[in-house]
Amino acid sequence: MGAPGGGGGAGAFLTRIKRGRGRSRKNVRVSRPGVGDGTGNEDGMRITNFSDLLTAARGQPEPQRLLLVFAAAELPHDATPAERAAFERGEGGALAPVLCVDKRPEEIESFDALCEESRRTGIGWDILFVGALSGRGGHAPNADEAVQPLRMMVEAIKAGRVAQFLAVDRDGDLVRLERG
């Protein structure tokens, strides 16, 4: 497949990300925000799941383009015995980007539809990172304008710099990632 951001538009497809050097070695722990937590936008809407995110993105004054990077948990080859045991319990590990795509919110029917699209690639993932580009003058950014920001997002995730992105689990719920 092509480079990150090669998707977009009605025929958008998920792009496989080549694995290799540069994966984050940082272990992460996933937790769910508590009652009353979540992320608020400027309108005061609480975003606690992917459906809320789509609603908020569709309701912005300027059209949006969502940047979506799917990441899989993996155990670094030089993990300690304690890290290996924690990983076997479903804890810790490093997140490595495996798929990415950019889409307008209107191109995403639902989280389930997005998951089905990802399933068709045959590549497993554990966390979906979401960023957004805002349009101007009533026009959403096009797929070409999303290429470089999507590449930068992939590189940031590889480096473990994920605080600026929303993180969504396989159930569509927002999660908080903490270094473990």
DODRENZA-706154 format. One record per residue (C-alpha): residue in three letters; x, y, z. Coordinates in nm, 4 decimals, padded with zeros to 6 digits, m for minus. Layout:
BEGIN
ATOM   aa        c1        c2        c3
ATOM  ala         X         Y         Z
...
% end
This chain:
BEGIN
ATOM   aa        c1        c2        c3
ATOM  met   00.0000   00.0000   00.0000
ATOM  gly   00.1015   00.3633  m00.0208
ATOM  ala   00.2269   00.6262   00.2161
ATOM  pro   00.0291   00.7577   00.5119
ATOM  gly  m00.2469   00.9842   00.3934
ATOM  gly  m00.2826   00.8085   00.0616
ATOM  gly  m00.6473   00.7497   00.1493
ATOM  gly  m00.9112   01.0140   00.1883
ATOM  gly  m01.2248   01.0747  m00.0076
ATOM  ala  m01.5077   00.8319  m00.0705
ATOM  gly  m01.2634   00.5616  m00.1811
ATOM  ala  m01.0385   00.6035   00.1242
ATOM  phe  m00.8474   00.2993   00.2343
ATOM  leu  m00.6412   00.2090   00.5332
ATOM  thr  m00.2690   00.2267   00.4701
ATOM  arg  m00.0380  m00.0328   00.6222
ATOM  ile   00.2527   00.1197   00.8100
ATOM  lys   00.5836  m00.0546   00.7670
ATOM  arg   00.7223  m00.1775   01.0947
ATOM  gly   01.0832  m00.1300   01.1733
ATOM  arg   01.3139   00.1080   01.3495
ATOM  gly   01.1745   00.3890   01.5549
ATOM  arg   00.9040   00.2090   01.7485
ATOM  ser   00.8458   00.3429   02.0938
ATOM  arg   01.0008   00.1385   02.3741
ATOM  lys   00.7871   00.3123   02.6291
ATOM  asn   00.5527   00.0878   02.8216
ATOM  val   00.1995   00.2160   02.8565
ATOM  arg  m00.0913   00.1408   03.0840
ATOM  val  m00.4491   00.1937   02.9664
ATOM  ser  m00.7208   00.3260   03.1948
ATOM  arg  m01.0752   00.4433   03.1334
ATOM  pro  m01.1682   00.7967   03.2337
ATOM  gly  m01.3957   00.8004   03.5403
ATOM  val  m01.7465   00.9395   03.5613
ATOM  gly  m01.7392   01.3085   03.4753
ATOM  asp  m01.4032   01.2707   03.3018
ATOM  gly  m01.3569   01.2764   02.9302
ATOM  thr  m01.2476   01.5472   02.6980
ATOM  gly  m01.4491   01.8609   02.6494
ATOM  asn  m01.4534   02.0693   02.3350
ATOM  glu  m01.5111   02.4437   02.3064
ATOM  asp  m01.8881   02.3896   02.3080
ATOM  gly  m01.8684   02.2155   02.6460
ATOM  met  m01.9613   01.8776   02.4952
ATOM  arg  m01.8032   01.5868   02.6805
ATOM  ile  m01.6355   01.3371   02.4504
ATOM  thr  m01.6232   00.9918   02.6094
ATOM  asn  m01.6382   00.7694   02.3014
ATOM  phe  m01.5847   00.7674   01.9256
ATOM  ser  m01.9514   00.8415   01.8565
ATOM  asp  m01.9245   01.1616   02.0653
ATOM  leu  m01.6109   01.2519   01.8712
ATOM  leu  m01.7881   01.2114   01.5361
ATOM  thr  m02.0794   01.4239   01.6595
ATOM  ala  m01.8422   01.6963   01.7791
ATOM  ala  m01.6385   01.6902   01.4561
ATOM  arg  m01.9520   01.7118   01.2416
ATOM  gly  m02.0752   02.0066   01.4498
ATOM  gln  m01.7642   02.2246   01.4180
ATOM  pro  m01.7999   02.5648   01.2491
ATOM  glu  m01.5418   02.4624   00.9854
ATOM  pro  m01.5378   02.1194   00.8170
ATOM  gln  m01.2867   01.8737   00.9624
ATOM  arg  m01.0634   01.5935   00.8379
ATOM  leu  m00.9875   01.3255   01.0949
ATOM  leu  m00.6433   01.1660   01.1120
ATOM  leu  m00.6723   00.8060   01.2306
ATOM  val  m00.3759   00.5918   01.3325
ATOM  phe  m00.4347   00.2354   01.4517
ATOM  ala  m00.1667   00.0975   01.6855
ATOM  ala  m00.0945  m00.2515   01.8149
ATOM  ala   00.0512  m00.3358   02.1539
ATOM  glu   00.3742  m00.5273   02.1308
ATOM  leu   00.6446  m00.6479   02.3599
ATOM  pro   00.9924  m00.5118   02.2869
ATOM  his   01.2425  m00.7874   02.2065
ATOM  asp   01.4626  m00.6842   02.5008
ATOM  ala   01.1796  m00.6783   02.7575
ATOM  thr   01.2568  m00.7781   03.1131
ATOM  pro   01.0932  m01.0856   03.2685
ATOM  ala   00.8625  m00.8547   03.4698
ATOM  glu   00.7606  m00.6701   03.1519
ATOM  arg   00.6944  m01.0017   02.9791
ATOM  ala   00.4754  m01.1220   03.2671
ATOM  ala   00.2794  m00.7954   03.2703
ATOM  phe   00.2299  m00.8131   02.8926
ATOM  glu   00.0955  m01.1689   02.9246
ATOM  arg  m00.1636  m01.0315   03.1717
ATOM  gly  m00.2676  m00.7715   02.9115
ATOM  glu  m00.0752  m00.4870   03.0736
ATOM  gly   00.2022  m00.2678   02.9413
ATOM  gly   00.3860  m00.3097   02.6174
ATOM  ala   00.4713  m00.0533   02.3552
ATOM  leu   00.2265   00.0816   02.0975
ATOM  ala   00.3368   00.0595   01.7352
ATOM  pro   00.1385   00.2225   01.4522
ATOM  val   00.0152  m00.0407   01.2058
ATOM  leu  m00.2541   00.1322   00.9928
ATOM  cys  m00.3528   00.4885   00.9141
ATOM  val  m00.6126   00.6789   00.7145
ATOM  asp  m00.7589   01.0276   00.6894
ATOM  lys  m01.1329   01.0784   00.6499
ATOM  arg  m01.3932   01.3488   00.6757
ATOM  pro  m01.6328   01.2744   00.9647
ATOM  glu  m01.9140   01.2330   00.7118
ATOM  glu  m01.7198   00.9449   00.5526
ATOM  ile  m01.7347   00.7449   00.8770
ATOM  glu  m02.0764   00.5904   00.9287
ATOM  ser  m01.9927   00.4624   01.2775
ATOM  phe  m01.7155   00.3173   01.4896
ATOM  asp  m01.8379  m00.0316   01.3984
ATOM  ala  m01.8100   00.0514   01.0276
ATOM  leu  m01.4551   00.1831   01.0791
ATOM  cys  m01.3660  m00.1355   01.2701
ATOM  glu  m01.5080  m00.3476   00.9878
ATOM  glu  m01.2932  m00.1578   00.7381
ATOM  ser  m00.9861  m00.2234   00.9537
ATOM  arg  m01.0765  m00.5935   00.9911
ATOM  arg  m01.0687  m00.6311   00.6123
ATOM  thr  m00.6967  m00.5431   00.6160
ATOM  gly  m00.6195  m00.8490   00.8295
ATOM  ile  m00.4020  m00.6343   01.0584
ATOM  gly  m00.4848  m00.6360   01.4290
ATOM  trp  m00.4801  m00.3251   01.6449
ATOM  asp  m00.5445  m00.2307   02.0075
ATOM  ile  m00.5679   00.1498   02.0232
ATOM  leu  m00.6920   00.4054   01.7702
ATOM  phe  m00.5302   00.7492   01.7918
ATOM  val  m00.7316   01.0396   01.6539
ATOM  gly  m00.6236   01.3870   01.5486
ATOM  ala  m00.8048   01.6450   01.3380
ATOM  leu  m00.7388   01.9136   01.0803
ATOM  ser  m00.9785   02.2049   01.0593
ATOM  gly  m01.0843   02.3479   00.7261
ATOM  arg  m01.1112   02.7116   00.6202
ATOM  gly  m01.3767   02.9080   00.4427
ATOM  gly  m01.6249   02.6238   00.4595
ATOM  his  m01.3917   02.3737   00.2890
ATOM  ala  m01.2460   02.0677   00.4616
ATOM  pro  m00.8748   01.9948   00.4144
ATOM  asn  m00.8293   01.7535   00.1252
ATOM  ala  m00.6441   01.4215   00.1413
ATOM  asp  m00.3258   01.5774  m00.0031
ATOM  glu  m00.3204   01.8356   00.2763
ATOM  ala  m00.3473   01.5527   00.5309
ATOM  val  m00.0434   01.3546   00.4107
ATOM  gln   00.2268   01.5406   00.6045
ATOM  pro   00.0253   01.5864   00.9282
ATOM  leu  m00.0626   01.2142   00.9208
ATOM  arg   00.3046   01.1206   00.8729
ATOM  met   00.3972   01.3495   01.1627
ATOM  met   00.1284   01.1860   01.3766
ATOM  val   00.2634   00.8377   01.2982
ATOM  glu   00.6158   00.9494   01.3903
ATOM  ala   00.4935   01.1098   01.7142
ATOM  ile   00.3221   00.7841   01.8134
ATOM  lys   00.6363   00.5856   01.7321
ATOM  ala   00.8273   00.8203   01.9640
ATOM  gly   00.5705   00.7789   02.2423
ATOM  arg   00.4402   01.1376   02.2148
ATOM  val   00.0675   01.0636   02.2271
ATOM  ala  m00.0752   01.3147   02.4769
ATOM  gln  m00.2022   01.5453   02.2010
ATOM  phe  m00.4208   01.2731   02.0443
ATOM  leu  m00.7422   01.1133   02.1592
ATOM  ala  m00.6985   00.7414   02.2267
ATOM  val  m00.9872   00.5022   02.1626
ATOM  asp  m01.0027   00.1335   02.2546
ATOM  arg  m01.1551  m00.1459   02.0451
ATOM  asp  m01.4945  m00.0864   02.2117
ATOM  gly  m01.4992   00.2742   02.0893
ATOM  asp  m01.4412   00.4251   02.4342
ATOM  leu  m01.1896   00.6978   02.5098
ATOM  val  m00.9007   00.5707   02.7204
ATOM  arg  m00.6184   00.7396   02.9014
ATOM  leu  m00.2674   00.6116   02.8353
ATOM  glu  m00.0138   00.6352   03.1138
ATOM  arg   00.3507   00.5484   03.1073
ATOM  gly   00.4019   00.2384   03.3146
% end
